Amino acid sequence: MAATSSSDAPVEATPVADPERLKIADGADGAVVPPHRSHNPDSNLKRSDPFQFGSRYLTEEDNVYEFNAWDHVETDDAYKEYTEQQLEKQRQAPVSDFDKSRFNGNPEKWWNLFYKNNTSNFFKNRKWLQQEFPILGTVTAEDAGAKVILEIGAGAGNTAFPILANNKNPKLKIHACDFSKTAVEVMRKHEEYHSEQIQADVWDVAGQELPPDLEEGSVDVAILIFIFSALSPKEWARAVHNVHRLLKPGGTVLFRDYGRGDLAQVRFRKGRYLEENFYIRGDGTRVYFFDCDELGDIWSGKTAEADGEAGASKFSIDHLGVDRRLLVNRAEQKKMYRCWLQGRFTKQ
């Protein structure tokens, strides 16, 4: 499960790299030009793609419409006010009870339709994975030994196949699971799909069963990228519990998903609001927008404990941060704020 391509669907973006690692010489005279100021297409960290790696910081001296993207930009007061107005309009025009039952009662139907309709154009190569999550470089090293990676919500294999392409570990096995049987069929037909290296299966992370051929405590790294947001809030605890069951002691969760106040949330119109911060897209798939503290409480077990659950599954929150991006339509002089959350958790 991941971002859709419908008109009200969020757009997946590449995370921002560490600015200390990005030093580029620019200009004919050899002077060093900060990469966020570069217009040279050979050295401009953004180039023509606003989702390329880079750190372009907006200062008071900058003309916001000079570039098409800026990194780590907080929303301004006008946008915050606009956001609150939009969210209130959404609350006043929620999904009907009939549609709420229809979409929540059979979510796999909508994901199957999504992948059926987007088979040819959905695959996005997440080349940024190893840079953002160095542990992927560790487990795919030639001398890493037997390792198991589980991608949850694998979709078309956007994460699994890039990892496989960079893998040097002959003892690595990737399990790529998705809620949608159509998505699994797409992965199995991929030219790089070889069952000795990668196994694609249908699996509901919020269900009662574990994935095929995986036992408790057998996974080294679990990857959840734009999938947790597709779950109903009622399913979070079971999903966290299942991930906890599958991981080895000290196993790692790599996480990225949608943040509260993201443009995709703000622009939802009437008839899309399921409950607070939870929506139905135009294609019938669901999406939730998280707050950083809320997400930390979910994975650390605090939410489950507050709900009175005994023996809640717990993860230590090694890292959990907000990735904010300001996208600019220079022709129309419009500003669009994007927000994602990214984290790394360890099984306790």
Salt bridges, closest charged atoms under 4 A:
ASP8 OD2 - ARG272 NE 3.65
GLU12 OE2 - ARG126 NE 2.68
ASP18 OD2 - ARG21 NH1 3.84
ASP62 OD1 - ARG37 NH1 2.61
GLU66 OE1 - ARG37 NH2 2.86
GLU66 OE2 - HIS39 NE2 2.98
ASP71 OD1 - LYS46 NZ 3.07
ASP71 OD1 - ARG325 NE 3.08
GLU74 OE1 - ARG324 NE 3.42
ASP76 OD2 - LYS335 NZ 3.08
GLU88 OE1 - ARG91 NH1 3.18
ASP99 OD1 - ARG102 NH2 2.93
GLU151 OE2 - ARG126 NH1 3.99
ASP201 OD1 - ARG188 NH2 3.37
GLU216 OE2 - ARG245 NH2 3.19
ASP220 OD1 - LYS248 NZ 3.13
GLU235 OE1 - ARG286 NH2 3.22
ASP262 OD1 - ARG338 NE 2.77
GLU276 OE2 - ARG91 NH2 2.74
GLU294 OE1 - ARG260 NH2 2.66
GLU305 OE2 - LYS314 NZ 2.71
ASP323 OD2 - ARG256 NH2 3.08
ASP323 OD2 - ARG325 NH2 3.08
GLU332 OE1 - LYS334 NZ 3.07
